[in-house]
Amino acid sequence: MKSLLVLLGGAVLVLSGCFYGEAKITETQAVEIVLDDHEGPIGKVHLVSVEHVKGRYVVEWENEANCASGKDFVDDQSGEIEMGEMTIC
């Protein structure tokens, strides 16, 4: 019984790691998508950080000229911005 639980636990770990698949969108493309989405007539949008977590890219950005910053989540399969956070001071 104990070995069955260990086997099932190992299978869950292996399968959970494979769930998201290989990214179709590169990190560079995800950054471009976010920066293009926030470009406007005031200032320039700059990348703060980017990381790839659980099937999406987390892209942090800022625009000092209009005192805006935020974090967007880009799906690594479709390239769509799933949701975002934005702060304007």
Secondary structure, DSSP 8 states (H G I E B T S, - for coil): -HHHHHHHHHHHHHHHHHTT---SS-HHHHHHHHHHHH--SSS--EEEEEEEETTEEEEEEEEGGGTEEEEEEEETTT--EEEEEEEE-
